[in-house]
Amino acid sequence: MKKYFLIISIALILSCNKKNELEKKNNISDNNIEELQTVNNNKMNITKVQDNITLLSGISLEDSRFNKKENHLKKYKYDGIFIENIRINDLLQKEYRERFFAFLDNSVSAGEDNYQSTLFTDLLMLRIGQLEDKNAYFLLKESSKSKGISYMGIEFHNQYLWELFLDKPVFFITESSNYNDIELLDYILNSFAQQYILNSSSDENEISFCNIEDLESGMLLINKNLIETNSIFKKIKSSFKGITVNEIECAPALNSGWKSVTKEFYNIKPLIDQEMDSKLGVKEKLFYKLRVVPILKDYVTK
């Protein structure tokens, strides 16, 4: 009898140990997610730069918006310094940065000549585009949290911001992951999607009167003509060569001259997933899955 009792006891102990090991593994996974969600948003992943580096240092103004008719350089000053000559290191100091942001915010409501925020944002985006400047990304995401700066900044030049993101999605997602801050990415993706990605679940969309019964689920569709003709896609247009075109038959409508038409779309989701899978690290992939992918859930075909 004692022998049988000993065997049963040993079996129960081994079973409990296995259960504890399994729970421990699950807790590790949960903790990783919790760590991602609770990381300190105020941590600054800044890059040390020489003290004399300014917003204008190291970037080329050729083939940029500064060649256009409106040129705001050598026009706006803060504390007696032209905005483009403000030192990066000064802007990385919290007190100086907050005072400067308040100056920009107040400038927006001060009158008609209020392009200080536009100039500042343009310089940051040029630094990101040409130098992949991490400090510029930090300053862009922080300044864009101000409604006034955002209005005359990223919203004023959202086309360039979309083009910049399409050209450097890994940079944007990596930097957002470093701060666990989704706010700037949320604006970029939502505003871009509203403008370019087909929302097949909406009551009014360009395939409202089309045959979508055979439309595959899980796709992010952009009109083929937009990819081929819109300038914001110029740097990634070649990526669509050889990609299957999704054709959708549509009934006669007023905008088609009451003729049946076939509309063509590219599914951009495989290209995005491939790019993220091959270039993001483990932590960034987790951030992408948990924080970025859900932003576009309403635009994925059902």
Secondary structure as GFF3:
##gff-version 3
##sequence-region A 1 302
A	DSSP	alpha_helix	2	38	.	.	.	ID=ss1
A	DSSP	three_ten_helix	65	67	.	.	.	ID=ss2
A	DSSP	beta_strand	77	78	.	.	.	ID=ss3
A	DSSP	beta_strand	81	82	.	.	.	ID=ss4
A	DSSP	three_ten_helix	83	85	.	.	.	ID=ss5
A	DSSP	alpha_helix	88	91	.	.	.	ID=ss6
A	DSSP	alpha_helix	94	108	.	.	.	ID=ss7
A	DSSP	alpha_helix	116	131	.	.	.	ID=ss8
A	DSSP	alpha_helix	134	143	.	.	.	ID=ss9
A	DSSP	alpha_helix	147	152	.	.	.	ID=ss10
A	DSSP	alpha_helix	158	167	.	.	.	ID=ss11
A	DSSP	alpha_helix	169	179	.	.	.	ID=ss12
A	DSSP	alpha_helix	183	196	.	.	.	ID=ss13
A	DSSP	beta_strand	221	223	.	.	.	ID=ss14
A	DSSP	alpha_helix	224	229	.	.	.	ID=ss15
A	DSSP	three_ten_helix	231	233	.	.	.	ID=ss16
A	DSSP	three_ten_helix	237	240	.	.	.	ID=ss17
A	DSSP	beta_strand	245	250	.	.	.	ID=ss18
A	DSSP	three_ten_helix	254	256	.	.	.	ID=ss19
A	DSSP	beta_strand	261	267	.	.	.	ID=ss20
A	DSSP	alpha_helix	269	279	.	.	.	ID=ss21
A	DSSP	alpha_helix	282	287	.	.	.	ID=ss22
A	DSSP	pi_helix	288	292	.	.	.	ID=ss23
A	DSSP	three_ten_helix	293	299	.	.	.	ID=ss24
###
